[in-house]
Amino acid sequence: MFFRNLTLFRFPTSLDFTDLESHLEPVRLKPVGALELSSRGFVSPFGRDGEALSHRISDALWLTVGGEDKLLPGAVVNDLLAKKLAEMEQKEGRKPGGRARKRLKEDLVHELLPRAFVRPSRTDALIDLEHGICVIDTSSRKNAENVVSEIRHALGSFPALPLNAEVAPRAVLTGWIAGEPLPEGLSLGDECELKDAADKGAVVKCQRQELTGDEIGKHLEAGKQVTRLALTLDDHVSFVLGEDLVIRKFKLLDGAVDQLESTERDDIRAELDARFALMAGEVKRLFSVLEPALKLSKADA
């Protein structure tokens, strides 16, 4: 269990999570109903059969929002609708009006929903109580907002806001490639994205390339700025940082994973527990490096 993408929100560190479990239980995931398209709610981080809906290690909380979505392809509905309309036209000698077409389509959806396949999903969240950050395992801002909304619904109040920087992240990332010193522990990777400063300008994506070479330098001289940059932290974590402050391709490297292999565990739950503890520590370390470098705003301010 390792997060692959990190979308971060900040919340006041004064929030109290001591009674969290009692708030989550009423919004536990319920099976999607026969005539429902989807269902959302909390599930155990250790699997849907688990009882506890949260897990805590030190000042790190692990929550999981589960989902069930009916798979009802629009092409299937439209094909059946077309056949029904053709039958009605042949029988009545005229094409059904717009209102009749709409009602017929709604009837078809209700008829098909009970027989539709259900796709389960889960999105994990890490809540760092020390730094006041909520980390969602997704690169989609919409999906992340949905998870935060579920937490807010459960708690009644959760004043979490998207991560915000007091400096332009694009300028900072460009400076690091241009030769400005990186924060301690950070080193450049082999991937970046550059864009012209003008709207709808050229976009250059580089992979498996030396980022301090002449080719990248020419793009910088032409006025392009870095909007995504691959970085490594302490040979423990590699990731791609975007100007939107979303961390993509988050990966624990051998230097970090070796710590798991040095400890013996008897069951899968203990393994997941150890993985979460390791990941939470690396995320905390990464945030502590990026916070001053990007002048990240605090929710308490």
Rosetta blueprint (number, residue, H / E / L):
1 M L
2 F L
3 F L
4 R L
5 N L
6 L E
7 T E
8 L E
9 F E
10 R E
11 F L
12 P L
13 T L
14 S L
15 L L
16 D L
17 F L
18 T L
19 D L
20 L H
21 E H
22 S H
23 H H
24 L H
25 E H
26 P H
27 V H
28 R E
29 L L
30 K L
31 P L
32 V L
33 G L
34 A L
35 L L
36 E L
37 L L
38 S E
39 S E
40 R E
41 G E
42 F E
43 V E
44 S L
45 P L
46 F L
47 G L
48 R L
49 D L
50 G L
51 E L
52 A L
53 L L
54 S E
55 H E
56 R E
57 I E
58 S L
59 D L
60 A E
61 L E
62 W E
63 L E
64 T E
65 V E
66 G E
67 G E
68 E E
69 D E
70 K E
71 L E
72 L L
73 P L
74 G H
75 A H
76 V H
77 V H
78 N H
79 D H
80 L H
81 L H
82 A H
83 K H
84 K H
85 L H
86 A H
87 E H
88 M H
89 E H
90 Q H
91 K H
92 E H
93 G L
94 R L
95 K L
96 P L
97 G L
98 G H
99 R H
100 A H
101 R H
102 K H
103 R H
104 L H
105 K H
106 E H
107 D H
108 L H
109 V H
110 H H
111 E H
112 L H
113 L H
114 P H
115 R H
116 A L
117 F E
118 V E
119 R E
120 P E
121 S E
122 R E
123 T E
124 D E
125 A E
126 L E
127 I E
128 D E
129 L L
130 E L
131 H L
132 G L
133 I E
134 C E
135 V E
136 I E
137 D L
138 T L
139 S L
140 S L
141 R H
142 K H
143 N H
144 A H
145 E H
146 N H
147 V H
148 V H
149 S H
150 E H
151 I H
152 R H
153 H H
154 A H
155 L H
156 G L
157 S L
158 F L
159 P L
160 A L
161 L E
162 P E
163 L L
164 N L
165 A E
166 E L
167 V L
168 A L
169 P H
170 R H
171 A H
172 V H
173 L H
174 T H
175 G H
176 W H
177 I H
178 A H
179 G L
180 E L
181 P L
182 L L
183 P L
184 E L
185 G L
186 L E
187 S E
188 L E
189 G E
190 D E
191 E E
192 C E
193 E E
194 L E
195 K E
196 D L
197 A L
198 A L
199 D L
200 K L
201 G L
202 A L
203 V E
204 V E
205 K E
206 C E
207 Q E
208 R L
209 Q L
210 E L
211 L L
212 T L
213 G L
214 D H
215 E H
216 I H
217 G H
218 K H
219 H H
220 L H
221 E H
222 A L
223 G L
224 K L
225 Q E
226 V E
227 T E
228 R E
229 L E
230 A E
231 L E
232 T E
233 L E
234 D L
235 D L
236 H L
237 V E
238 S E
239 F E
240 V E
241 L E
242 G E
243 E L
244 D L
245 L L
246 V L
247 I E
248 R E
249 K E
250 F E
251 K E
252 L E
253 L L
254 D H
255 G H
256 A H
257 V H
258 D H
259 Q H
260 L H
261 E H
262 S L
263 T L
264 E L
265 R L
266 D L
267 D L
268 I H
269 R H
270 A H
271 E H
272 L H
273 D H
274 A H
275 R H
276 F H
277 A H
278 L H
279 M H
280 A H
281 G H
282 E H
283 V H
284 K H
285 R H
286 L H
287 F H
288 S H
289 V H
290 L H
291 E H
292 P H
293 A H
294 L H
295 K L
296 L E
297 S L
298 K L
299 A L
300 D L
301 A L
